[in-house]
Amino acid sequence: MKRILIIGEEQDRIDWLKASLELAEFEVAGILTWEQVGKDSIPPASADVIIVDANAPERDTLEQISLLSNMLEAPVVVLGAQKEQSGIEAAMRAGISAYVAHTIQREDLSAIIQVAAARFVEHKRLQNELKETKSQLAERKLVDRAKGILMTDHGYSEQDAYKRMRSMAMSRNKRLAEIAEAIILAKELSI
């Protein structure tokens, strides 16, 4: 069962959402107004999905939603949103997992939540993949720079410089990037 946090201002809509979610066998973990939303007002892991009932959310609201989503590591569904392309694009940049700009029926909620959760997982996977790729690229640049130092200062071929670095990394149980950093630091100290 997914725990849902509802954020909204219109009590009639909130009541309808809560009742609809409970009928669909979701647990409503809490209901907040925007005034109540803050880092301290929401305990981590209190919700699996955040549903925001926001008629035409403004830029500040979208930024607040993005921060909330990142803080809780949960997908965000915006209901009753604006239909303009600029609003949709701003919501996607803010990390919104589902942005529904039309009136929904009670039976739509479950599918919307499932799609949002799947999209959130995929988004996180892509973010992690990008972070890992950037890290690998940075490490590769370090290794290349260190190889260049060994080639220039000691006359090694590129292959020999790499072999020496790899051998040292293995014998010291270090990552190749750590050995490269040490070579670069030693060079900087000798200048």
N, C-alpha and C positions, 0 to 999 in steps of 0.2 A: 504494500500500500504506500502510495506517495503522500508525503506531508506537504501541504500547500500553505504558503503565506500569501494573504491577500492584502494589497495596498490600494486604497481608493478613498474617495471622499463622499460619493453619493450613497447614502445608507440603503435606499431601495435596491440599487444595483448590487451592493455588497451582500445584502440579505439574499438576493436571488442567486448570486454566485455561490455563496456558502451552501445554500440548500441544494443547488445543482451539483456541486462537487460532492457533497455528502451522499446524494442519491447515486452518484457514479462510484461510490465507495472510496473516495479520497478522504483523508483526514485533514481538516482545516487546522493548521498548527497555530494560526494567529491572524488577526486582522488589525491593520494599522492605517492611520491617516498619514499624509506626507509630513505633518508636523511631528509625528511620533517616530519617523524613520531616522535612524542614526546608528553609528557603530555600536553604541552601548545598548540600544533598544532591542537588538536582535541577536540572541545567542547563536554562535556558530552551530551548524548542523540542525537548526531548528526547522528548516524547510528543505524539501527536495526540489521544489519548484516555486517560483515567485510569480504570482499573477498580479499584474498592475492594471487596474481599471482606470484608464487615463484618456479622457476625451481630448484629442489633439495635444499630446504631450509636448511641452516646450523644450528648448535646448537644455536648460538647467535640469529639468525633470529627467531627460534622457541621460545626462551625465550622472545624476544621482542614481538612476537605475543601473548604469554601468558599474559604478562603484559598489553598489549593493550586490550585484551579480558576482563581481570578482571577490568581494569580501566573503560571501557565503558559498562560493563555488557552486552555484546553482543556476539552472536555466531560468530565463525571464520571459514571460508571456505578456505582451501588451494587448489589451482588449479595448475596442472602441477608439482605435487610433485614427489619425488623419490619413486620407487617401492620396495626398500629394506625393509625388516622387521624391521630393527633397526630404520630406518627413520620414519616408521609408528608408532612404539612404542613410539619414542621420541615425535612425534606430539601429540599422545593421552595423554601422560603425561603432555604435555604443555597446555592441555585443548582445543585442536582444535576440533571443532564440526563436521567437514567434511573434509576429506583428499582424494582428487581425484588425482590418479596417472596416469590417462589416458587422452587422448584427449577427450574433451567434445563437444557436439553439442549444438547449441543455445537452442534447446527444452529441454535439460537436466538441464539447470540452475534453473528453477523454482522448480523442484523436489529436487535438491541438496540443495537449500536454505531452503525449507520446512523441509527436514530431519534434516538439521543442526540446525534450530530453535527448532525443537522438541527435539532433542538430548541435546541441551543447557539447555532447561527448565528442562528436566529430570536430567541432571547433577547437576544443581543448587538445585533441590529438594533433591537429595541425599546428597549433601554437607550440606544443612540445617538440614536434618535429622541426619546426623553424628554429626554435631555440637551440636544439641539438646541432642542426646544420650550421648555424652561426658559430657555435662553440668549436665545431670541427674545423671550420674555415679559419678561425682565429688561431687555433693550435697549429694548423698547417702553415700559416704565415710565420709563426714563431719558429717552427722547424726549418722552414726555408731560410729564414734570416740567420739562424744559428749555423746552418750548413754553409751559408755564404761566408760567415766569419771564419769557420774552420778552413774553408777553401782558400780564402785570402791570407789568413795569418799563418797557416801551416802547410799550404800547398797540396791539400788533399783534393782528390777528384770528388765530384758530387756524390758518387756512389760510396766512396770510402768514408766521406764525412758522415753520411747517413748511417753506414754500418757501425762506425765508432759510437755515434750517439745512441743507436739502438742497443748495442752491446752494453754500454754504460747504463742505460735505462733498465735493462734486464738484470744486470749484476747488482744494481742498487734497489731493485724492486720499485722503480719509479716510472711514471708515464714519460713518454718521449717528449711531450710538451714541457714537463718540469725540467728535464735535462736541457732542452733548448733555452728555457728561461735562465737557467744557471749560466749557460755559455754567453748569452746576451748580457747578463748582469756583470759577469767577469770582464767582458770586453768593455763595457761602459765604465767599470772601475779602473781599468788600465789606461783610459784615455786622459 
